[in-house]
Amino acid sequence: MVRTTMEENFQEGTLHFLSEFVSGQHYPPKEIISHLIRQILLNTQQGEILKDTYMLLMKIQMLHPANTATVGWDWTLLKYIMEDQEKPPGRLLFLQYVVQTLEDDFQQNLRLRLLQKSIAKKVLSCDTCFNNVKEVVEWLVAAVTGVGFSQPQEQPQETTSSSAEARADHSSSTLQLASTDQAEVAPPAFFAQKVVLLLQRMLSIAVEVDKSPNCSSCKIADVIFPFILNIPLRSQREAFLNTMESQLLRCKLLELLFQHSCDMPTTLPLSLAKILYFLNHSSVLLQYQDETPTWQRWDEMLQYLSLLLMSYQNVILDHLRSSLIDRMDLIIQKAKPKLQDSDDISHVDIQLKVEDFISRMQQVLGQPFPLQIMEKLSLFQELFLIVTAT
């Protein structure tokens, strides 16, 4: 009966009979799931059918999680939908479904210690299909900046500072299941924020799926770096960095950014000493679309330096340079973080570097310092003291 309704393109009938059929004991074959995605979710204009199709796909996914043999979408389809100028109404729901299948399968194979057999290994591996990862980066940049990014029809594009803050406040759990009501009538700000979070999750999976997160994060950061240099608005750069789920990837990207802007690049490995070095040797070489006052540029630099410090702390304490499998063992063994000689920083070192920075700023900005600069500098110093204490 299901196949008959499919042949007759009777979408309501297909959804009805499949909903009756699917249970813990019964599930449709791959070609029927593919039909739900391609012929209904991505090929209908009716809101109720969209919602019903998405909920049915999620029900099937919950009862019978997809794997490499049963997954109903492929990268060619995802690429087409992400770059399609016709903006199918079901695109956001489809992306949510894709990320959910990736996430569920990733977690299942992680428990089995078989990440090499995951869907993510097949489509998001930096070792075997790095071009796919590059495309995720391009989609992410387009979603953050709105340049070349297809928004839902009937609504103008706009990026506001409040929407950037909203993106920064979202946690990774937000991307699990959005309301289909919201997705159906998603305004541009919600649509873009949601896509950004979903794509950031994909990048986080790409960092972790291979045996060396350290190597993968370096490769991905190298791809992102020229994009981040040319993002014109501070709110957009902050949205990109603050929504980045992988602390290791954020660390690598910010290290590249500061190393690039150093008057005298250093060969130090990433460490507390290198972060202090950046404080006194980095300038601001980002692109600015408007006539941004000089002090605001330094304010942004201090903000990113604090972000780098916090990310580095997480990388060290959580063993994020090790593979996920090794990391699980390290956590079970309660292993101590691996520190470097250049992580041994005293309170006097911190105070001296901050004083040097203040002298440097006096030459650039004159007196009195803007209050925001002093607040950012004070926050950075406090964070550094906390990090060295732990």
C-alpha positions as CSV (number, residue, x, y, z in Angstrom):
1,M,0.0,0.0,0.0
2,V,2.9,2.4,0.8
3,R,4.5,1.6,-2.6
4,T,1.2,2.2,-4.4
5,T,0.8,5.6,-2.8
6,M,4.4,6.4,-3.8
7,E,3.8,5.4,-7.4
8,E,0.6,7.6,-7.5
9,N,2.4,10.5,-5.8
10,F,-0.2,10.5,-3.1
11,Q,1.9,12.1,-0.4
12,E,-0.7,12.1,2.4
13,G,-1.4,8.4,1.8
14,T,2.3,7.6,1.9
15,L,2.8,9.4,5.2
16,H,-0.3,7.9,6.7
17,F,0.5,4.2,5.9
18,L,4.1,4.6,6.8
19,S,3.2,6.1,10.2
20,E,1.0,3.1,10.8
21,F,3.7,0.7,9.7
22,V,6.7,2.1,11.6
23,S,7.3,0.6,15.0
24,G,10.1,-0.9,17.1
25,Q,9.8,-4.1,15.1
26,H,9.1,-2.7,11.6
27,Y,11.0,-0.1,9.6
28,P,11.0,0.9,5.9
29,P,13.9,0.0,3.5
30,K,16.4,2.6,2.4
31,E,14.6,3.5,-0.9
32,I,11.4,4.5,0.9
33,I,13.4,6.7,3.4
34,S,15.1,8.2,0.3
35,H,11.6,8.8,-1.2
36,L,10.4,10.6,1.9
37,I,13.4,12.9,1.8
38,R,13.7,13.6,-2.0
39,Q,10.1,13.4,-3.2
40,I,8.3,14.8,-0.2
41,L,10.4,16.7,2.3
42,L,12.4,18.5,-0.4
43,N,9.6,18.6,-3.0
44,T,6.5,20.1,-1.4
45,Q,5.3,23.6,-0.6
46,Q,2.7,22.5,2.0
47,G,3.6,23.2,5.6
48,E,1.6,20.4,7.2
49,I,3.1,17.8,4.9
50,L,6.6,19.2,5.6
51,K,6.0,18.9,9.3
52,D,4.5,15.4,9.1
53,T,7.3,14.1,6.9
54,Y,10.0,15.5,9.2
55,M,8.3,14.0,12.3
56,L,8.0,10.6,10.5
57,L,11.7,10.7,9.5
58,M,12.7,11.6,13.1
59,K,10.5,8.8,14.4
60,I,12.2,6.3,12.1
61,Q,15.6,7.7,13.1
62,M,14.8,7.4,16.8
63,L,13.5,3.8,16.5
64,H,16.0,2.6,13.9
65,P,19.1,4.9,13.7
66,A,20.6,5.2,10.2
67,N,24.0,3.7,9.5
68,T,26.2,3.7,6.4
69,A,24.1,0.9,4.8
70,T,20.7,2.5,5.5
71,V,21.1,6.2,5.4
72,G,18.7,7.8,3.0
73,W,20.7,10.9,1.9
74,D,24.1,11.3,0.3
75,W,26.6,14.2,0.0
76,T,25.6,15.0,-3.6
77,L,22.0,15.7,-2.4
78,L,23.1,17.7,0.6
79,K,25.4,19.9,-1.6
80,Y,22.7,20.5,-4.1
81,I,20.2,21.5,-1.4
82,M,22.6,23.8,0.4
83,E,23.5,25.6,-2.9
84,D,20.1,25.5,-4.5
85,Q,18.9,29.0,-5.4
86,E,15.3,27.9,-5.5
87,K,15.3,27.6,-1.7
88,P,13.1,24.5,-1.0
89,P,11.0,25.2,2.1
90,G,12.1,21.9,3.6
91,R,15.8,22.7,3.5
92,L,16.3,23.6,7.1
93,L,14.3,20.5,8.2
94,F,16.5,18.4,5.9
95,L,19.7,19.8,7.3
96,Q,18.5,19.1,10.9
97,Y,17.7,15.6,9.9
98,V,21.1,15.1,8.3
99,V,23.0,16.4,11.4
100,Q,20.8,14.2,13.6
101,T,21.7,11.1,11.6
102,L,25.4,12.0,11.7
103,E,25.2,12.6,15.4
104,D,23.3,9.5,16.4
105,D,25.5,7.2,14.2
106,F,28.7,9.0,15.5
107,Q,27.7,8.4,19.1
108,Q,26.8,4.8,18.5
109,N,30.1,4.0,16.8
110,L,32.0,5.9,19.5
111,R,30.5,3.6,22.1
112,L,31.6,0.6,20.0
113,R,35.0,2.3,19.3
114,L,34.3,1.9,15.6
115,L,34.3,5.5,14.3
116,Q,35.9,4.3,11.1
117,K,32.6,2.6,10.3
118,S,30.5,5.8,10.9
119,I,28.6,7.9,8.3
120,A,30.8,10.8,9.4
121,K,33.9,8.9,8.4
122,K,32.3,8.4,5.0
123,V,31.3,12.0,4.4
124,L,33.3,14.3,6.8
125,S,36.7,12.8,7.1
126,C,39.7,15.2,6.7
127,D,41.7,12.2,5.6
128,T,39.5,10.8,2.8
129,C,37.0,13.5,1.7
130,F,38.4,16.8,2.7
131,N,36.6,18.6,-0.1
132,N,33.3,17.9,1.7
133,V,34.7,19.6,4.8
134,K,35.8,22.6,2.7
135,E,32.2,22.9,1.4
136,V,30.9,23.0,4.9
137,V,33.2,25.9,5.7
138,E,32.0,27.7,2.6
139,W,28.3,27.2,3.5
140,L,29.1,28.3,7.1
141,V,30.8,31.6,6.0
142,A,27.9,32.2,3.6
143,A,25.3,31.7,6.4
144,V,27.2,34.0,8.8
145,T,27.8,36.8,6.3
146,G,24.6,36.4,4.2
147,V,26.8,36.6,1.0
148,G,25.7,34.0,-1.5
149,F,23.4,32.4,1.0
150,S,19.9,31.5,0.0
151,Q,17.4,32.7,2.6
152,P,13.8,31.8,2.6
153,Q,11.7,33.7,0.1
154,E,9.5,36.7,0.9
155,Q,11.9,38.0,3.6
156,P,14.8,40.4,3.4
157,Q,18.2,39.5,4.6
158,E,19.6,41.3,7.7
159,T,22.3,40.7,10.2
160,T,22.0,42.6,13.5
161,S,24.2,42.7,16.5
162,S,21.5,41.2,18.6
163,S,21.2,38.2,16.3
164,A,25.0,37.8,16.6
165,E,24.7,37.8,20.3
166,A,21.8,35.3,20.1
167,R,24.0,33.0,18.0
168,A,26.7,33.2,20.7
169,D,24.3,32.4,23.4
170,H,23.0,29.2,21.8
171,S,24.4,25.9,23.1
172,S,25.1,22.9,21.0
173,S,22.0,21.2,22.4
174,T,19.9,23.8,20.5
175,L,20.6,22.1,17.2
176,Q,19.1,18.7,18.2
177,L,15.5,19.3,17.4
178,A,14.0,22.7,16.4
179,S,10.3,23.2,16.4
180,T,8.9,22.4,13.0
181,D,6.5,25.4,13.4
182,Q,9.5,27.7,13.8
183,A,11.3,26.1,10.8
184,E,8.3,26.4,8.6
185,V,7.9,30.1,9.1
186,A,11.6,30.8,10.0
187,P,12.5,34.5,9.6
188,P,15.9,35.2,8.1
189,A,17.6,35.7,11.5
190,F,16.4,32.4,12.9
191,F,17.0,30.6,9.7
192,A,20.7,31.8,9.5
193,Q,21.3,31.2,13.2
194,K,20.0,27.6,13.0
195,V,22.0,26.8,9.9
196,V,25.2,28.2,11.5
197,L,24.7,26.0,14.6
198,L,24.1,22.9,12.5
199,L,27.1,23.5,10.3
200,Q,29.3,24.2,13.3
201,R,28.3,20.8,14.7
202,M,29.3,19.2,11.4
203,L,32.7,20.8,11.6
204,S,33.1,19.6,15.2
205,I,32.3,16.1,14.0
206,A,34.9,16.5,11.2
207,V,37.5,17.4,13.7
208,E,36.9,14.3,15.8
209,V,36.1,11.5,13.4
210,D,39.7,10.8,12.3
211,K,42.5,9.5,14.5
212,S,44.2,12.8,15.0
213,P,41.9,15.8,16.0
214,N,45.1,17.9,16.2
215,C,45.9,17.3,12.5
216,S,42.3,17.7,11.4
217,S,41.8,20.9,13.3
218,C,45.0,22.3,11.6
219,K,43.7,21.4,8.2
220,I,40.2,22.9,8.8
221,A,41.7,26.1,10.4
222,D,43.9,26.6,7.3
223,V,40.8,26.6,5.2
224,I,38.8,28.9,7.4
225,F,41.6,31.4,8.0
226,P,41.4,33.4,4.7
227,F,37.6,33.6,5.1
228,I,37.8,35.0,8.6
229,L,40.3,37.6,7.5
230,N,37.8,38.9,5.0
231,I,34.5,38.8,7.0
232,P,33.7,42.6,7.0
233,L,31.7,43.0,10.3
234,R,32.8,42.4,13.8
235,S,29.4,41.0,14.8
236,Q,29.8,38.4,12.0
237,R,33.3,37.4,13.1
238,E,32.1,37.1,16.7
239,A,29.2,35.0,15.5
240,F,31.5,32.7,13.6
241,L,33.9,32.3,16.5
242,N,31.4,32.1,19.4
243,T,29.3,29.5,17.8
244,M,32.3,27.3,17.0
245,E,31.6,24.1,18.9
246,S,35.1,22.6,18.7
247,Q,37.4,24.3,21.2
248,L,40.4,22.8,19.5
249,L,39.4,24.2,16.1
250,R,38.8,27.6,17.6
251,C,42.2,27.5,19.3
252,K,43.9,26.7,16.0
253,L,42.1,29.4,14.1
254,L,42.7,32.1,16.7
255,E,46.4,31.1,16.9
256,L,46.6,31.5,13.1
257,L,44.9,34.9,13.3
258,F,47.3,36.3,16.0
259,Q,50.4,34.7,14.4
260,H,49.5,36.4,11.1
261,S,49.1,39.8,12.8
262,C,52.4,39.6,14.8
263,D,55.0,42.2,14.0
264,M,57.6,39.5,14.8
265,P,56.2,36.0,14.4
266,T,57.3,33.5,17.0
267,T,58.2,29.9,16.8
268,L,56.8,29.1,20.2
269,P,54.3,26.2,20.3
270,L,50.8,27.3,21.4
271,S,51.1,27.8,25.1
272,L,50.5,30.4,27.8
273,A,53.8,32.0,27.0
274,K,52.8,32.3,23.3
275,I,49.4,33.9,24.3
276,L,51.3,36.5,26.4
277,Y,53.6,37.1,23.4
278,F,50.6,37.8,21.3
279,L,49.4,40.4,23.8
280,N,52.6,42.5,23.1
281,H,53.3,41.7,19.5
282,S,50.0,41.5,17.6
283,S,48.2,44.3,15.8
284,V,44.8,44.4,14.1
285,L,44.9,43.3,10.4
286,L,41.2,42.3,10.0
287,Q,39.1,43.8,7.2
288,Y,36.7,46.5,8.4
289,Q,33.7,47.6,6.3
290,D,33.0,50.8,8.2
291,E,35.1,53.6,9.7
292,T,35.7,51.7,13.0
293,P,37.6,53.7,15.6
294,T,41.1,52.4,16.3
295,W,40.3,51.6,20.0
296,Q,37.4,49.3,18.9
297,R,39.9,47.3,16.8
298,W,42.1,46.8,19.8
299,D,39.1,46.0,21.9
300,E,38.2,43.2,19.5
301,M,41.8,41.9,19.6
302,L,41.7,41.7,23.4
303,Q,38.3,39.9,23.2
304,Y,39.7,37.3,20.9
305,L,42.8,36.9,23.0
306,S,40.7,36.1,26.1
307,L,38.7,33.6,23.9
308,L,42.0,32.0,22.8
309,L,43.1,31.7,26.4
310,M,39.8,30.0,27.5
311,S,39.8,27.7,24.5
312,Y,43.5,26.7,25.2
313,Q,42.6,25.9,28.8
314,N,39.8,23.6,27.6
315,V,42.1,21.9,25.1
316,I,44.7,21.1,27.8
317,L,42.3,20.1,30.6
318,D,40.1,18.0,28.4
319,H,42.9,16.3,26.4
320,L,41.3,17.6,23.2
321,R,44.5,16.9,21.1
322,S,44.1,13.2,21.7
323,S,41.7,11.1,19.7
324,L,38.2,10.5,21.1
325,I,39.0,6.9,21.9
326,D,42.3,7.8,23.7
327,R,40.5,10.6,25.4
328,M,37.9,8.3,26.9
329,D,40.8,6.2,28.4
330,L,42.6,9.3,29.7
331,I,39.4,10.5,31.5
332,I,38.8,7.0,33.0
333,Q,42.4,7.0,34.2
334,K,42.0,10.5,35.6
335,A,45.2,11.4,33.7
336,K,46.8,14.8,34.4
337,P,46.9,17.4,31.6
338,K,50.1,17.4,29.6
339,L,51.8,20.8,30.1
340,Q,54.7,22.4,28.3
341,D,57.7,24.3,29.7
342,S,56.2,27.4,28.1
343,D,53.0,26.9,30.2
344,D,54.9,27.8,33.3
345,I,54.0,31.4,33.8
346,S,54.3,33.4,37.0
347,H,52.0,36.2,38.2
348,V,54.9,38.6,37.8
349,D,55.3,37.6,34.1
350,I,51.6,38.4,33.6
351,Q,51.8,41.8,35.3
352,L,54.9,42.8,33.4
353,K,53.3,41.9,30.0
354,V,50.1,43.8,30.9
355,E,52.1,46.9,31.8
356,D,54.0,46.6,28.5
357,F,50.7,46.4,26.7
358,I,49.4,49.5,28.5
359,S,52.5,51.4,27.5
360,R,52.0,50.3,23.9
361,M,48.4,51.4,23.9
362,Q,49.3,54.8,25.3
363,Q,51.5,55.4,22.3
364,V,48.6,54.4,19.9
365,L,45.5,55.7,21.7
366,G,46.8,58.4,24.0
367,Q,45.1,59.1,27.3
368,P,42.6,58.5,28.8
369,F,42.0,54.9,27.7
370,P,38.4,54.0,26.7
371,L,36.7,52.2,29.5
372,Q,36.0,49.1,27.4
373,I,39.7,48.6,26.7
374,M,40.5,48.7,30.4
375,E,37.6,46.3,31.2
376,K,38.8,43.8,28.5
377,L,42.4,44.1,29.7
378,S,41.3,43.5,33.3
379,L,39.3,40.5,32.3
380,F,42.2,39.0,30.3
381,Q,44.5,39.5,33.3
382,E,42.0,37.9,35.7
383,L,41.5,34.9,33.3
384,F,45.2,34.4,33.0
385,L,45.6,34.4,36.8
386,I,42.8,31.8,37.1
387,V,44.3,29.6,34.4
388,T,47.8,29.6,35.9
389,A,46.3,28.8,39.3
390,T,44.5,25.7,37.9
